[in-house]
Amino acid sequence: MEELVTADHTAIIGLVAVLVGMEACGGSERTHAQQALDGVRAPAEQDDAEAQESLGLRALAEQGHDLAQFNLGSMYLNGQGVPQDDAEAVRWYRLAADQGNADAQGNLGAMFLNGQGVPQDHAEAVRWFRAAADQGNAFAQGNLGTMYSNGWGVPQDYVAAHMWFNLAAVQSSEEHHDTFAQARDYAAERMTAEQVADARRRARGTLAVLYRDAPTRTDVPEVAPTRAESPVRTDTSVLAEPIAQGPLTIVLRPHDDCWVSLTLDGESVFSRVMRAGERESYEADDEILLTVGDAGAFAFAINQQDGRALGASGEVVTARITHQNYRSYIVP
């Protein structure tokens, strides 16, 4: 369920992300949960598939599985397989949120923001949005920006709003990116150049904190998009140049600590902070999708030729590099 909240002509987000059934589960936990769910489906004498799924989810939720608790809350929120009940949705979201489930935390914040199943409480909404945002949840980051932009539950602070909207934009899908970016730009119109620069520095620092442990963590949110998006500025220029033959090669070599996300031919390679002086080489058959958290701190080479600057210091930029346009990324 998505709800677009507007106040003071601000384009802001009040999104309740809904992942129903076992689709929200990931990795080995999903496998375990799905096996348990399959085990209760067979004896269930109900024709309604959603009702059967709710039985399986409830069994898992009552055993304390946070993903099942989150999904069961979403089913109550939408009345899928169970009677629609906002209070029950809140109950299951809270159980999952207390275990650190970021999606549940974000949804619980939205319930408090909208007064669904609980009395409206902006301070509680901020508390849960922040808990999810600190784990990298893009919707919660956008919602937290909403709270700061409007002064709901916190003092109005456009610098903080800009930072959170910027983070939400860089991590969200194409479907929601524009809304977050418009909200960020609305905040920027009410800020000085120094404040905008400060907000960008904060966003860059927060990205570094969120993903500094990415190589060893298994629960890092997927940030790298599967196709080009425009977090702050997307550079996809195409020049009429001969198409390269063979694979595209890229060498990453930041000269200062910089958050980097790399996707090759649609497959995510990594999303983490690269340290100053690191050097890594990769090949792609058709497409390189590169997002950097600080364009001024990043250097690279394409097909053994130095790459041009992607942007200014503190700027978050995504570049989509293909055989058709790779020369536009090379130093003239």
N, C-alpha and C positions, 0 to 999 in steps of 0.2 A: 504494500500500500504506500502510495506516495502522496504527500501533501505539501503543496508549495505555499509557504507562509510569506505574506508580504506585510511590511510595516514601514511607514515613513518613506514609501516609494523605493524601498530597498528590495532588490531581488535576492531572496535568501531561501535557505533550505530547511524544511522540517520533514525529513524523509524517514520513513520506517521501512527499512530493508527487510523483505520477506523472503526467506528461503524455506520452502515447505518440504516435508518428508526428509529423506536421508541425503538429499542432494547437497546439503550444507556440510556434510561430514567429509573429512579429507584424510588421506593416508591410511595408516594401519588402524586408526581409531574408526574410520569409516567402515573398513572391512569388518572389524569386530562388531560394530553396531549393526551393519547390514546383515551379518550372519545371524545375530540375535533376533533381528526383525523377521528374517525369513523363517526362523524357527517358530514364531508365533502366528505367522500368516496361515499356515496350512490348516490348523484346527479351527480357525475362526470361521463360524458359519454365518457370514454376512456377505451379501452381494456387493455392497458398496466398497469399492477399493479404498477410498479415502477413510472410511470408518475403520477398515481393517488396519490401515497404516497408523491411524491414531492409537489403536490398541497396542501395536508394536512400539510406537514411540513412547506411550505412557509407561509401558513396562521398563523400557530403558531409562526413561526420565526418573522413574521412582527408584531406580538403582543408582541414580546420581550422575548419569552421563550428561554433561553440560550441553553437548550438541543436540541431543534428543530433547532436553529441556527447552532449549532455544526454539527448535522446530515445533514442538508441541505448543509453545506460546504463540508462534506464528499461525498455527492452525486455529487456535482459539481466537486470535485477532481477526482472522478472515472467515471463520465459520466453516472450515474445510474438514469434513469428517467428524466434527463436533459442533455443538451449538455455539454460535458466536458469543463470546464473553470476554470483554475487555479486562475485567478484574482477574479472570483466570489467566489471561495472557500476561498480565503484569506479574502474577504469582510465579509463573514458570520462567519468565524473563529474569526475575529477580534471583531465583535459584541459580540460573546459569550465570548471571552477572556476578554473583558473589563468588563464583569459581573462576572469574577472570575472563569469561567469554566476551570478547569485544563486540560481537554483533548483538548479543543480548544487552550489553551495557548501553550501546547506542540506541537500541529500540526502547529500552527502559527510559532513557533520557527523553526520547520523543514522546512517550506516554505521559511523562510528567509535564513536558512542554505543552502538550495538547489537552491535558486533563482527561485522558482516556483511562478509565479503570482506577484512577487515583485522583485526588484533588490536584488541580493545577499548582505546580510548585517550580518556579524558575530556578531557584537555588539548587534543588535536587536534580533538575534537568542538567544544569551546568556540571554538577558533580559527576553524573554518569557519562555525559558527553566527554568530559575531560578524561575519565578513566579509559574510554574506548579510543579517544583521539591519541592518547599517549601510547597506544599499541599500534597506531598507524591506520585506524579505521577512517576511511575517507569521508563517509557520510557523517560520522561523529565530528570530524574536523570541520566540515562545512557547517554543521549545526552549532558548534562552538563559536565559529565565526559569526553566525547569526546572533548569538547571545551577546557577544561583545559589540557588534554593530548597533544593536538596539538598546543595549544597557539592560538586558533581561537577566536578573540574577547576579549580575556583575556590573561594576561601573562601566559606562560606555568607553570603549577604547578602540579606535579605528586601526591603530598599529597592530594590536593583537588580532582584530578581525581580519585585516589584510593577510597576516601571517597564516592564520588557520584556513582562510579561503584559498590562499595560494597552495598550501599543502594539499588541500582537498582536490584542487584542480590538477595538480601534478600526479596525483595517485588515482584519480577517478577514470572511469571509462569514457569513451567519446560521447555516450548518451547523456552523461551528466556534467561533462567538463565545462560546457559553455555557461551553464547556470552558475557554477562556482566561480568561473572566471569573471562573469558579469558582476557578481557580488563583490569580488576582489576589486574590480575596477571602480565600482561605486564607492568603496571605501577610499581608494586612492585619490579620487576627486576631492575628498575632504581632508587630505593630508598634505603636508609639505614634502618637498623632494627628500629632505633629510629623514622624515618619518618613513617614507616609502623605502628608502635605502635600509633603514633600521629594520623594517618588517621583513625585507628580503634576507638580511643577515640572520635574523631570528629563524626564518624558515629553513635556511641552509643549515644552521646549527641543529635545529630539531631533526632534520633528515639524517644528519650525521649520527645523532644519538639513537634514532629509531633503528638504523641499519648497521651500526658499528659491529654488531655481533652476528650479522647475517651469515657468514660462512659456516658457523657452527650451530645456528639455531634452525629448528625445523618448523617453527610457527611464524616465521616472518611473512607478513602479508605480501601478496604478489603485487609489485608496483609496476614492473615493466609492462607496458601495453603490448598488444599483439599487432597493432598497426599504428601509424603515426597519429599522435595527438598533439595538442598545443597547450602544454601546462602554463607557460608564460608566453612563449613564442616558439612556433614550430617552423623550422627552416626546411622546406622541401622544394627549393628552386631546381629547375630543370633547364639545362643548356643543350643546344643542338650540337652535340659532340658525338664522335664515333662511340659505339657501344663497346664496353670492355669485353675482352675475351677471357675465359677462365674464371676462377673464383675471385671474389672481392676479398682483399686482405685489409685488416685494420690493426694498427698498433696503438694501444692506449698508454699514455705516459703523462699523467698529471704532474704538475710542478708544485702543487700544494694539495693538502688533503681535500678530497672532493667526492661527493656521493655520485655514483655512476650506476646506471641500469643498462644492460646490454641484452638485446634479443637478436638472434640470427635465424633468418628464414622462418620466423614465427615461433621459434623455440627460445624461451627465456634461458639465458646463460647465468646471469647473476644480477643482484641489486645490492650494493654495499658501498661502503666508503673505501675508495682507493687512496692509499697514502702517497705523499709526495715522494717522487723518485721511483715508484713502481712502474713496471713495463710489462705489458701482456699483449700477446698477438693472437688474432683469431681470423678465421676464414668463413665466408658465407657464399652460397651458390647464387642467391638472387637479391637478398635484402639485409641490410644492417640497420637496426633501430637502436639509436643511442640517445639516452637521456642523461644530462649532467646537472648536478645541483648548483654548480658555480662555474659558468662558462669561462670566467677569467682565470680560473685555476687549472684549466684542462688543456692538454695538447694531445695531438694524435697524428697518425699518418695513414693514408689510404693508398694501397698498391705501391708502397715504397716511396710515396711522395708526401711531403709535409702538408698537413691539413691547415686550413685557415682558421682564424678565430671564430668560434661559434657565437660569441656574444660578449657582453660586458661583464665585469666583475660582479658577482652576486646574482647574476641572471640564471634562471632555470630554463634550459633549452632542450628541445627534442629534435633530433635530426634523423630523417629517413634517407638512407643512402642506397642507391641502386646502380646497376650498370648504366642506366640512362643518365643519371645526374651526378655521378661520383666526382666528375671533374669540377663541378661547382663548389666542392668542399676542399679543393686543393689550392694552396697558395698560388696566386697568379704568377 
